[in-house]
Amino acid sequence: MKDGVNIVALIVFVFFFALVTVMGFMAARWRRAADAENLDEWGLGGRSFGTWVTWFLLGGDLYTAYTFVAVPAAIYAAGAAGFFAVPYTILIYPLIFTFLPRLWSVSHRHGYVTPSDFVRGRFGSKGLSLAVAVTGILATMPYIALQLVGIQAVLDVMGVGGGEATHWFIKDLPILIAFGVLAAYTYSSGLRAPALIAFVKDTLIYLVIAVAIIYIPIKLGGFDEIFASAETKFTEAGNGAIVPGEGAQWGYATLALGSALALFMYPHSITATLSSSSREVIRRNTTILPLYSLMLGLLGLLGFMAIAAGVKVENGQLAIPQLFENMFPDWFAGVAFAAIGIGALVPAAIMSIAAANLFTRNIYKDFLKPDATPAEETRVSKITSLLVKVGALVFVLGMDKTVAINFQLLGGIWILQTFPAIVGGLFTRWFHRWALLAGWAVGMVYGTVTAYNTSSPTQKHFASSSDTIPLIGEIGYIGLTAFVLNVLVTVVMTVVLRAVKAPEGIDQTVQGDYTADVGDPGVQQELPPPTVDARH
């Protein structure tokens, strides 16, 4: 690490940060509607985004600063096992092709803003809707906090904020300023801000990866030298080789599959999806989103490059920013740092909006003030988005970074438990609402307790996302095991509850809702909030 502040890199970083700040505030005037005081406009961008805006928004949503820092950091620390992120993004696209268009159609037909809106309308259950909403908020909060980890890694490498002995306020001032600006333009512009900034963010990321994958190997003597260095490191460390052995195959496969099922259950993924202008936009996006998987595969190789470049860091999250500073000219290191920094701001904005929409629609309106007007909903959602950001800020600044990472591990396990209610509900009404709630509870409890009991030489709890799979005896992803238990309980309880003729709730949807598109009767760009049966 270079001594002092890297002035050139910092100037370039500040330039791009200022650029996206201006774009964030200008976004309030982009495609402005006559009435901006409703959640369709502030929280979903008017449901008006076309193919390319949606593509950039989803990419900005899913490929975050934490992805940029953590995926290659995992490969830097553990070898090819860290590449699980590549197959899971490939697995998810055929899956979302089957259910996201259906979710878009029914949501536009009924004016649903959140996945919990759909669950409530489909199963006639505020309790199940509340469970999905609370799970979404809990899983999103540490995800936002981890965007801060990415920004902090960049600032640490640039030498901004001083050393560990520096007063906490001075050390954390750059983060406070960055998230203060983020909060301001998100409050002002809503989802339009990250949608506009996503163009800059993804362009920078593609540029940095394209240059890195060509320039760094040339400086290091080629890929033969890079892989040989990685092989030597892992052999000497006792890991055997770059590629994990047979004992790790179950863990790799279940982590990839479980992560794929969970990815589009996150509220911010669904928020970006529902902001699109038509069902066909969603279908087209599922065919071009795999371009990001190509980027992710190349991004993962940076972990091996960091090994070959002799990068030595105590905190693995610093490995890739440090690689950039060591290998690139200062000015281009600044471009790379800006890509990571902006890669934190875009998803953090979308996540805070998604969490705020869940609170407003499925907690505030459903349980606290059912007669809230659209303008009041928007006002509450704006304020909640600020509180979510402040909470994430306090969380990551006040706790050890390991704690934040552990909670994100838990967030993936939690959000997967909403899959039966959301995706199952898009295809069948057979599942009973109380059975879905029971299955969700079992999956949540099992996943949380099992993850809590995992340990390592350096951590007593929450040390891993994998544990022994019951009956099979292999090590696998805890979230997927919890999901299987969830489904089993849901199916068994549904059979029992149907046998005793337990009340099923009112389904507000009909079959045609799930294939409707813009121009069909009942589907408009701007819709009133969904009606709610007072009996449920």
N, C-alpha and C positions, 0 to 999 in steps of 0.2 A: 504494500500500500504506500502511495506517495505521501510525503510529509506535507502537512498543511492543506489548504483548500485548493482544489484544481479549478483555478479561476476561469480558464477557457471553457472547460466542460460546464461549469456552473452558469456562465453567460448564455451558452447555447440552450441549456436546460430551462433557464428563466425565460428566454425568448419564446420557446414553444409553449411553456406554461401560460405566459401572457397571451399568446395567440389563442389558445383554447379557452381562456377565460373570457376574452372578448367574444368569441363565437358562442360561448355558453349564454351570455346575456343577450346577444343578438338573436338567439334561437327563439326568444319569446315572440318575435315578430315574424318568424318563419311559419308560413301556412296558418296564420292566426285566424281563429274562428270568430264569428260575431259574438258568441257567448263563450268566453273562456272559463267561466266559473262552474265547471262540472268535471267529474273525474274522467269522462271520455276524452276531454281535451287536455287537462293537466296530466293525468296519470297514464293515458294511452295515446297521446299525440293526435287526438281526433280520429283514431282508428283509420289513418289515412296514408300510411307509409307503403310505398311500392316495393318492388322486388329488391332493388339495390340498397335502398335505405334499410329495409328489414334485414338484408344480409349483413350489412355493416353493423347494424344494431345488435343482432344476435351474436355476431362474432365478437363485438365489443363486450357483450354480456357474458359470453362463455369463456373467452380467452383473456384472462385477467393478468394483472401484474403478478399475482401469486403464481399463476401458471408459468409466466415467463421466468420467474425466479425459482419456484419450487420443483417443477418437473425436471429441469436439468440438474438442480441441486440434489434431487433424489438419485439420479443416475450417477452424479459425482460421488455420492456416498455409498450407494448400494449396487451399482452396475445396471445391467439391462433390465432388472426387475422394475426399474422406474419407468420403463417404456409401456407399462400397462395402460397409460393414458392414451396411447395411440390406438390400440384396438377398440377401446371402449367408445371413442368418438366415432369410429367406423361402424360399430355395432348399432349405435343409437339412431343413425339417419334412416335406415329402412324402417325402424320401429316408429319414429315420429311421423314418417310418411303415412302410416296407417291411422294414427290417432290425432295428430295436431290439426289437420283440416276439419275433423269432426268437432273438436273443441272450439275452433274458430267459428264454425257455423252456428253451433248452439249458443255460443256466447254473444254473437252478433244478433241472433234472432231475439234473445231475451235481455240484452243489455248487460250481460255478466262482465264484471271488471276483474274478478279474481277467480282462482280455481275453487275457492270456498263458496262463491256465489253459485257456481255450477253444482257443486255437491249438495248444497241446500235445496236448490230447485229440483234436482234429479231425485233425491231421496226424501225430501220433505222433513229434513232433520237439522235443526239449528245446532244440536249437540255435536253431530258429526262435522258440520261446517265449522264449528268453533275449534274442534280438535285439529282439523286440517289447517286452519288459520294460525293457531298457536304454534303448531309444528313448523309451519313456514316461517314465522317470525323468529322462532328460536334457532332454526337452521341458518337463517340469513344473517343474523347479527354477527357471529364470529367470521362469516365470509367477508363482511364489510371490514371487520377489524383486520383481517389478513391482507387487505389491500394496503393498509397502513404499513404492514410489515414489509411489503414490496417497496414502498416509497422510502421507508427508513433505511432499507438496505442500500438504495441508491445514494441517499444523503450521507450515510456513513462512509461510503467509498469515496465520495467527492470531498469529504472532510468538513461537511457543513454541520454546525451545531456543537463542535468541540468534543472533547473526550469524555470519558465516564465521570471525571471529577467536576465537569462543568455543571453549573446550577441547572436543575431540571427544566426551568422555564426557558432558559437560553437554548438548551439542548433540543427541546421539543418545539421551539417557536416555529421552525419551518413547516412542521407537520400541522401545527395549529393554524397557520396562515393558509396552507393548501386546502385544508378541510373547511376553513371558514369561507374561502372563495367558492369551493364546491357547494357548500350549503346555500350560499346566496344565489348562485345562478340556477341551482336545482329548484329552489323555492320560487324563483321568478319564472322559469321557463318550463318546468316539469320535464316530461320525457323527451321533449324536443331538443333539450340541451345535450344529453348524451348521444342522441341520434345524430346530431350534427357533428359533434366532436369525434364520434366513432370513425368518421372518414379520415381524419388526421391520425388518429391512434393506429388504425390498421395499416395505413400507408407507411407510417414510421416503422411499425413492427415488421412488415414484409421487407422493407428496405434494409433494416438492420440484420435480419436473418439471412437475406440474400448475400449481403456483403460478408457477414461473418462466416457463412458456410464455404465461401470461396477464399477470402483473404486470410483468415486465421489458419486453415490447414496449410496454405502456401508458406506462411511464416514458421509453422511447426514441422515442416518436412513431409507433409502429406498424411493421408488417412492411415496408411500403414503404420506410421510412427505413432499416431494418435491412439489407435486400437492396441498397439503393442504396449504403450505406456500404461493404458488402462488395465490390460491383462496382467502386467507386472504388479501393479498396485494391489489388485484384488487377490492375486495369488499370494503375495507377501502378507496380506492382511488375514489370510486364512479363509477367505470366502470361496476359494477353489478356482473360480474363473469369472469372466465377465458375465457369461450366461448362467443363470441359476440352474441347479440340478433338479432331478425328478421330485425331490421333496418339496420344492417351491411351486410346482406346477398348479396344484389346487389353489394355492393362495393367489397366484397370478391370474388364473382364469376366473375365479369367483370375484376378485376385486375388479377386474375389467367388466364382467357382466353386471355386477351390482352397481358399479359407478355409471354404467350405461343406462340402466333402468332409473337411476336417481336423477340424472342430469336435468331432464326436462320436467321434473317435479318441483324444482326450485321456483319460487314465485317470480323471480326476475326473468327466468326463461319464458314463462307463460305470459308475463306482462309484455315482453318484446314481441311475442307471437301474436297476441291479441291487438297489437297496435297496427298490424298490417291491414291493407285496404280490401283484400279479397281472399277467398279460399285458394284461388290459383296461385297467389303470391306465396302462400305457405308451401304448396306443393313444389313450386319451382325452387324455393329455398332449400328444401330437403335434398335436392339434386346438386346444388352448388356449394352447400356448406362443407362437404368433404374436402374442399380446397384448404380449409383450415386444418384438417388432419395432416395434410402434407406439410404444412408449416410446423405443426406440433412435432412431427417426426424429426424434422431438421433441427428444431429447437432443442430436442432432447440430446442431440449429438454434442451440444455445447458443454454438457456435463463431462464427456470424455475429453473434450478439448481443454477444459480447465485442468484436468489431471495432467495431460501432456504438457501444458504450459507451466506446470509447477506451482499452480495456485495453492496456497496454504492458508486456510481460514478456520477459526474455531467454530464460527457459525456458518453452516452450510448455505444459508440463504444469501450470504455475501459472495459465494463462489463465482456466479456469473457476472454481477456488476464488477467484481475485481478482475475477472478475465477481460472484460471490455476495457477497463482502464489500463491494464497491462499491455494489451495487444493493439488497441486502436490509437490513432492520433487523438490528442485531447479534444479537438473539435468534434470528431465523429463519436468519441466516447460520450460527449454531451448529447448527441442525437440519440444514441442508444439509451442513455439514462432518461431522456425525455420520453422515449417509447415506453419504458417501464413505468414512469411516473404517470403519464396520461393513461396507460393501460390499467392504472389503479383507479383513476378518477371516473372513467366511463362506467365500469361495472358497479362501483360504489354508489354512483348516482341512481342507476337503474334498480339496484338492490334496495336502496332506502325508499324509493318510490313504491316498489312492490310491497315492502313490509308495511309502509304507511297505508296503502290501499287495503291491505288485509285488515289492519286494525280498524280503519274507518268503516269499511263495508260490513265486516263480519264480527266485530266486537262492539264498536260505538253505535252503529245504526241498528244492528240486530238486538242488542241487549241494553243499551243505555239510552238511545234516543231514536226510536223507530220512525218518527216524523221528521227527521232531519232533511232539510232541503238540499238540492244538488250543490248550491253555493256553500252551504254549511259543510257538506261532505268534503268539498274541495279544500276549504279552509282548515278543517281538522286534519286532512291528509297532508297538507303542506307543513303544518306545525309538527305533526308526528314524524315526518321525514327529517326534520331538523333534530328532533329528540333521538331518533334512531342513530343519526350520525354522531351526535354528542355521546351517546351510550357506547358506540363502537370505539370512539376516540378515548374515552375514559378507560374502557376495557383493555385496550392494547397498551396504553401508556402506563396504566396502573398495575399491570400483571406481567409476569414473565412471558416472553414470546412463546415458550413451549406450551403454556396454558392455552394461548389463543389457538395454536395448531391442534392441540388436543380437542378443543371444543369444535373446531372445524371437522375433525375426524368424526366426532359425535353427530355433527350436523348432517353429514352424509348418511349415517345410519338412520337418523330420525326421519329425514325427508323421504327416504325410500318407503317408509311405512304408509305414506299417503297414496301410493301407487294403486292399490286395489280400489279405493274409493273414486279416484279421479279417472284413471284409464279404464278400470273395470266398468265404471258407471257410463262411460262413453259408448260401450258396446252392449251392455245388458243391464236390466233392472232386476235380475234374479237375486243378487245379493241383498240381504236384509240390512236395513240401516243399523240396527243394534248389533248385528253380527260384524259389520264393518268396524263399528266402534270398539267392539271387544277384540277383534283381530289387531286393530291399531294399538290398543293398550298393551296387548301381549308383546307385540313386536317392539314397542317403545321400551317397555320394562326390560325385556330380555337383552336388547341391544345395549341399553345404558348400563345395566349391571355387568354384563360381560365385558364391555369396553373398560369399565371402571376397574375390574379385577385383573386386567392385563398389566404386566410389570416388566421391567428390564433392570439391568444393573444400575442405571442412572435415574429411573423413574419408578415410583411405587404404584401409580395408577395411570390409566389412560396411556399406556406405553405403546399400544399397537391397535391397528384396525382389524387384525386377524386373530383367530383363536380356534381351538379344536371344534370341528363340526360334530354335533351329537350323532351317534350311530355310525357315521362314516369313519370318524377317527382321524381325518386329515385336517391340516391347518387351512382355514378358509376365511373369507371376508365375513366379519360379524354381521354387517348390514344385510347381506344376502341370506344368511341363516335366519335372522330375525324376520326377514320378509317371507321366507317359506313358512315359518311358524304362524305369521300373520295370516297368510292365505289359508292354511289348514284350519285355523280357528274360525276364520270367516266362513268357510264352506260348511264345516260341521255345525256351527251355530245357526247358519241360514237354514239348513235342513231341519234343525230342531224348532226354530222359531216359526217356520212355515207350517210345521206339523201341528203346533199349538195355536196357529192362526193369530200370531202377534200382530199388532197394528203396523202397517207397512209405510205409512206416510203418503203424501200426495206427490205424484210426479207431475211437475209443471211442463215437462217437455213432451213432444211427440216425435215419431220416427222421422218425419220430414225435416225437423229442425237440424239434424245432424249432417245433412247434405246440402243445406241451403247456401246460396251464394248471393253476392250483391246483385240487386235487380230482381231477385225473387220476392214474392209478396211477404211482407213482414220483416225483411232485412234491409236496414238503412244504415247510413254512416253515423247518424247520431240517434241514439235511442234513450228513452227514459229509463231510470233505475228499475230493476226487476220487481214485480209485485211479490209480496210475501204473505202467505196464508197465516193469519194471526193464530190459528190453532196449533201451529207447529213451530 
